[in-house]
Amino acid sequence: MQALRYWEYYGLTETFDKLYEQSKTGKKFDRIYDLITSRENILLAFRTIKSNKGSVTPGTDGVTIEDIKRIPQDTLVGLIQKQLANYRPRKVRRVYIPKESGDGERPLGIPCIMDRIIQQAFKQVLEPICEAKFYEHSYGFRPLRSTHHALARVQHLINHAELHYMVNIDIKGFFDNVNHTRLMKQLWNMGIQDRKVLRIISKMIKAPIEGEGIPDKGTPQGGIISPLLSNIVLNDLEVR
């Protein structure tokens, strides 16, 4: 709900709703770069990242959201627009955290704060386009959806469809093994056909990882745009 309030604050609610409706009708989006890099969308991304608890975590450059807050808004917008004109993401900081199952550690990739703001700006525009195409009954990493909605769906299927079996599938190392070429094709098939936007996304997923180099596969856990990209990859599985 907080995200929706921010949309209204920057006058983007109608814009995002229109993207969703156009995507529903099969529109191809080959000119969305200007929207992504608009002042309103960048400031919305900044405000969203600022409200994120993880914004106090520095990337490889040591910068946090507190440093970004000191930059005048118009200057920040200009810096991001200039950076995107010839985008080169900074090195991603590698962090390992224990898995909830207790079975080993999970690798996280923490982008620098400016790259997080940029990823958020892209996510805001791409998400309504993709949401229009996603399977109705998928619930992970999607706006206004949670495990409670998934449980309610399961309960409905038990009570009304009398389905009493389930299949539990865990894709080992999914985030770390996403095929980059296939992902870019899936973005295109989703209707995201602005080549400038696709080039920048390609650079995002190939951002150098500190101590490891440039990845040839995967989209790092810890990246703002990674959950959306993962759902794009999985969408082909869900609609088959």
Backbone hydrogen bonds, N-H to C=O, Kabsch-Sander energy under -0.5 kcal/mol:
donor,donor_aa,acceptor,acceptor_aa,energy
5,R,1,M,-1.8
6,Y,2,Q,-2.0
7,W,3,A,-2.1
8,E,4,L,-1.9
9,Y,5,R,-2.1
10,Y,6,Y,-1.8
11,G,8,E,-1.1
12,L,7,W,-2.9
13,T,7,W,-0.6
16,F,12,L,-2.7
17,D,13,T,-2.4
18,K,14,E,-2.1
19,L,15,T,-2.0
20,Y,16,F,-2.0
21,E,17,D,-2.3
22,Q,18,K,-2.7
23,S,19,L,-2.3
24,K,20,Y,-2.0
25,T,21,E,-1.2
26,G,23,S,-1.5
27,K,22,Q,-2.3
29,F,191,G,-3.7
30,D,28,K,-0.9
36,I,32,I,-2.3
37,T,33,Y,-2.3
38,S,35,L,-1.2
42,I,38,S,-2.3
43,L,39,R,-2.5
44,L,40,E,-2.1
45,A,41,N,-2.1
46,F,42,I,-2.5
47,R,43,L,-2.5
48,T,44,L,-2.3
49,I,45,A,-2.6
50,K,46,F,-2.5
51,S,47,R,-1.2
52,N,49,I,-1.4
55,S,52,N,-2.0
56,V,53,K,-1.2
57,T,54,G,-1.8
59,G,63,V,-0.9
60,T,91,K,-0.7
62,G,59,G,-1.4
65,I,55,S,-2.0
67,D,64,T,-0.9
68,I,64,T,-1.3
69,K,65,I,-2.2
70,R,66,E,-0.6
70,R,67,D,-0.8
71,I,68,I,-1.8
76,L,72,P,-2.5
77,V,73,Q,-2.6
78,G,74,D,-2.1
79,L,75,T,-2.4
80,I,76,L,-2.4
81,Q,77,V,-2.5
82,K,78,G,-2.3
83,Q,79,L,-2.4
84,L,80,I,-2.3
85,A,81,Q,-1.0
86,N,82,K,-0.6
86,N,83,Q,-0.8
87,Y,84,L,-1.0
92,V,208,P,-3.3
93,R,110,I,-2.7
95,V,108,L,-2.4
97,I,106,R,-2.3
99,K,104,G,-2.2
102,G,99,K,-1.7
104,G,102,G,-1.3
106,R,97,I,-4.0
108,L,95,V,-3.8
109,G,221,Q,-4.4
110,I,93,R,-3.3
110,I,108,L,-0.6
116,R,112,C,-1.9
117,I,113,I,-2.1
118,I,114,M,-2.1
119,Q,115,D,-2.6
120,Q,116,R,-2.3
121,A,117,I,-2.1
122,F,118,I,-2.0
123,K,119,Q,-2.7
124,Q,120,Q,-2.3
125,V,121,A,-0.9
126,L,122,F,-2.5
127,E,123,K,-2.8
129,I,125,V,-0.7
130,C,126,L,-2.3
131,E,127,E,-3.2
132,A,128,P,-1.3
133,K,130,C,-1.7
134,F,130,C,-1.4
138,S,135,Y,-1.4
142,R,139,Y,-0.8
145,R,142,R,-1.4
149,H,146,S,-0.5
150,A,146,S,-1.5
151,L,147,T,-2.6
152,A,148,H,-2.1
153,R,149,H,-1.9
154,V,150,A,-2.2
155,Q,151,L,-2.6
156,H,152,A,-2.1
157,L,153,R,-2.3
158,I,154,V,-2.1
159,N,155,Q,-2.5
160,H,156,H,-3.0
161,A,156,H,-0.7
161,A,157,L,-0.6
163,L,157,L,-2.1
164,H,162,E,-0.5
169,I,167,V,-0.6
171,I,169,I,-0.5
172,K,170,D,-0.8
174,F,171,I,-1.4
177,N,173,G,-0.7
177,N,174,F,-1.6
178,V,175,F,-0.7
180,H,178,V,-0.6
183,L,179,N,-2.4
184,M,180,H,-2.2
185,K,181,T,-1.7
186,Q,182,R,-2.3
187,L,183,L,-2.3
188,W,184,M,-1.9
189,N,185,K,-2.5
190,M,186,Q,-1.4
191,G,188,W,-1.5
192,I,187,L,-2.1
193,Q,29,F,-2.0
193,Q,191,G,-1.3
194,D,29,F,-0.7
195,R,193,Q,-0.9
198,L,194,D,-2.3
199,R,195,R,-2.2
200,I,196,K,-1.7
201,I,197,V,-2.2
202,S,198,L,-2.3
203,K,199,R,-1.7
204,M,200,I,-2.2
205,I,201,I,-2.2
206,K,202,S,-0.7
207,A,204,M,-1.4
209,I,213,G,-2.9
210,E,92,V,-2.9
210,E,208,P,-0.5
212,E,209,I,-2.7
213,G,209,I,-2.3
218,G,178,V,-3.3
219,T,175,F,-2.8
223,G,220,P,-1.9
226,S,223,G,-0.5
229,L,225,I,-2.2
230,S,226,S,-2.6
231,N,227,P,-1.8
232,I,228,L,-1.8
233,V,229,L,-2.0
234,L,230,S,-2.3
235,N,231,N,-1.3
236,D,232,I,-0.6
236,D,233,V,-0.6
237,L,234,L,-0.6
238,E,234,L,-1.8
239,V,235,N,-2.0
240,R,236,D,-0.5
240,R,237,L,-0.5
